[in-house]
Amino acid sequence: MLHSTASFNRGTGCRLPLLTMNFCSDCGQPVSLTMPADDNRLRHVCGHCGTIHYQNPKMVIGSIPLWMQGEQPRLLLCRRAIEPRRGYWTLPAGFMENEETSEEAAQRETLEEAGARVELQGLFTLLNVPHVHQVHLFYRARLLDLDIEAGTESLEVKLFAEDEIPWDDIAFPTVSHTLKLFFSEFAALREGKPFGVHCLDIRRSLGR
């Protein structure tokens, strides 16, 4: 059984607490928070069967769906229908599932949240978000058509040119940084410079 010892508002950027574990998921006996031998941090350890229960960062995978309108790039964003950050805009993304690759996760999340089919064109950003125990990956993607519609986790989906992006209403810092990097690199692309891959640590002090 897992539960959080404190509340967390992702919109404020507060630190996400580690989950507290009361009972071992292997044998059902109580666990205690202790530092195992040869470890360097506290873990939930079962005193009955000896199982060490590790908590590790979650992978959030998404895409940057691009549609070219003449010479103008337009990106597909979703307005969130769920918390956290309900009503704010984001790139289609979500938690990676077991038994799928990161590319499969990006395509699945794009289809689920925006009804959009995409062709992935390479990893663009890898963003570490240590205070919420997550790593975010966004892939460049080409929209295959404009047959798009809001999924159950989206209020609406819409294509935006750079000057139309609702910057003050972007849901998460990882999305803001990814969008700004994309438009910056797209401008350089016209000068013959290729897209790069960007790694960034998102700290609470960076804001959106």
C-alpha positions in Angstrom: 0.0 0.0 0.0 1.4 3.4 -1.0 0.3 6.9 -0.1 1.8 10.3 0.0 2.7 11.9 3.3 2.0 15.4 2.0 0.0 17.2 -0.7 1.7 18.6 -3.8 0.6 21.3 -6.2 2.5 20.8 -9.4 1.4 24.2 -10.6 3.5 25.9 -7.8 6.6 23.8 -8.5 6.7 22.5 -4.9 8.8 19.4 -4.2 6.9 16.2 -4.6 7.2 14.0 -1.5 8.3 10.4 -1.7 5.5 7.9 -1.3 5.2 6.3 2.1 4.8 2.5 2.0 3.1 0.7 4.9 3.1 -2.9 3.8 5.3 -5.1 1.5 3.7 -5.8 -1.9 5.4 -9.2 -2.0 4.3 -10.7 1.3 1.9 -8.2 2.9 4.0 -7.7 6.1 4.9 -4.2 7.5 7.9 -2.4 6.1 10.2 0.1 7.7 12.2 3.0 6.3 15.9 2.1 6.7 19.2 2.3 4.8 20.1 -1.1 3.4 23.7 -2.2 3.6 25.9 -0.8 0.9 23.2 1.8 0.0 23.4 5.6 0.4 19.7 6.5 1.1 16.6 5.4 2.9 14.5 2.7 1.4 11.3 0.9 2.4 12.5 -2.6 3.5 10.4 -5.5 4.5 11.6 -7.0 7.8 9.8 -10.3 7.0 11.0 -11.3 3.5 13.8 -8.8 3.1 12.5 -7.2 -0.1 13.8 -3.7 -0.7 11.2 -1.5 -2.4 12.9 1.1 -4.6 11.2 4.3 -5.8 12.6 5.6 -9.1 11.8 8.5 -11.4 8.9 8.2 -13.8 9.3 8.8 -17.6 7.0 11.3 -19.2 7.1 11.0 -23.0 5.6 13.3 -25.6 5.8 14.8 -29.1 6.1 18.1 -30.8 3.6 17.7 -33.6 4.4 20.0 -36.6 2.2 21.0 -39.5 3.6 23.2 -42.2 1.2 25.9 -43.5 3.1 27.1 -46.4 6.4 28.3 -45.0 5.0 28.8 -41.5 5.5 26.1 -38.8 2.5 25.4 -36.6 2.5 23.2 -33.6 -0.3 21.1 -32.1 -1.1 21.8 -28.5 -3.7 20.3 -26.1 -5.7 22.2 -23.4 -5.7 19.9 -20.4 -9.0 18.5 -19.1 -7.4 17.0 -15.9 -5.4 18.2 -13.0 -2.7 19.2 -12.5 -2.9 22.4 -14.5 -6.4 21.8 -15.9 -7.3 24.4 -18.6 -3.6 25.1 -19.4 -2.0 24.2 -22.7 0.6 21.5 -23.2 2.2 19.3 -25.8 0.7 15.8 -26.0 2.6 13.7 -23.4 2.1 11.3 -20.6 3.6 8.5 -18.5 5.4 5.8 -20.4 3.8 2.4 -19.9 5.4 -1.0 -19.3 6.2 -3.0 -22.4 6.5 -0.1 -24.7 9.4 1.9 -26.2 9.8 5.7 -25.7 8.8 6.2 -29.4 5.7 4.0 -29.0 4.8 6.0 -25.9 5.1 9.3 -27.7 2.9 8.1 -30.6 0.3 6.6 -28.2 0.0 9.7 -26.1 -0.3 11.9 -29.2 -3.1 9.8 -30.5 -4.9 9.5 -27.1 -4.7 13.2 -26.2 -5.1 14.8 -29.6 -6.4 12.1 -31.9 -3.3 12.8 -34.1 -1.2 10.4 -36.1 2.4 11.4 -36.3 5.7 10.3 -37.8 8.5 10.8 -35.3 11.6 12.5 -36.5 14.0 12.2 -33.6 14.5 13.0 -29.9 14.6 16.8 -29.3 14.6 17.4 -25.6 15.5 15.4 -22.5 14.5 17.3 -19.4 15.3 16.2 -15.8 12.8 17.3 -13.3 14.3 16.0 -10.0 12.0 17.8 -7.6 9.0 15.8 -8.9 11.0 12.6 -9.6 10.4 12.7 -13.4 12.3 12.7 -16.7 10.5 14.2 -19.7 11.4 13.3 -23.3 9.9 15.1 -26.3 10.3 13.9 -29.9 10.0 16.0 -33.0 7.1 14.8 -35.0 5.3 15.4 -38.4 1.5 15.4 -38.4 0.4 13.0 -41.1 -3.0 14.8 -41.5 -5.3 17.3 -39.8 -7.8 14.6 -38.6 -7.4 15.7 -35.0 -9.7 15.8 -32.0 -9.5 16.3 -28.3 -9.2 13.0 -26.3 -10.7 12.4 -22.9 -7.8 14.2 -21.2 -8.0 17.3 -23.4 -10.6 20.1 -23.5 -9.5 21.1 -27.0 -6.7 20.8 -29.4 -5.4 23.5 -31.7 -2.5 24.4 -34.1 -0.5 27.4 -33.1 2.1 29.5 -35.0 4.9 30.9 -32.8 3.3 34.3 -32.3 0.0 32.6 -31.3 1.4 30.4 -28.5 -0.4 31.2 -25.2 2.9 31.5 -23.4 1.3 32.6 -20.1 -1.0 29.6 -20.1 1.5 26.8 -20.8 1.0 24.1 -18.2 4.6 23.0 -17.4 8.2 24.4 -17.6 9.3 21.4 -19.6 6.8 22.3 -22.3 7.7 26.0 -22.3 11.4 25.3 -22.7 10.8 22.7 -25.4 8.6 25.1 -27.4 11.1 27.9 -27.2 14.0 25.7 -28.2 12.0 24.3 -31.1 11.1 27.7 -32.6 14.7 28.9 -32.1 16.1 25.9 -33.9 13.5 26.0 -36.7 14.7 29.5 -37.5 18.3 28.2 -37.6 17.2 25.3 -39.8 16.5 27.8 -42.6 20.2 28.7 -42.4 21.3 25.1 -43.0 21.8 24.2 -39.3 20.3 20.8 -38.3 18.1 20.2 -35.3 20.1 19.2 -32.1 19.2 17.2 -29.0 18.9 19.3 -25.9 19.4 18.1 -22.3 18.2 20.4 -19.5 17.7 20.2 -15.8 14.5 21.9 -14.8 14.8 23.4 -11.3 12.0 25.1 -9.5 13.9 28.4 -9.7 13.6 28.4 -13.5 9.8 28.9 -13.4 7.9 28.6 -16.7 
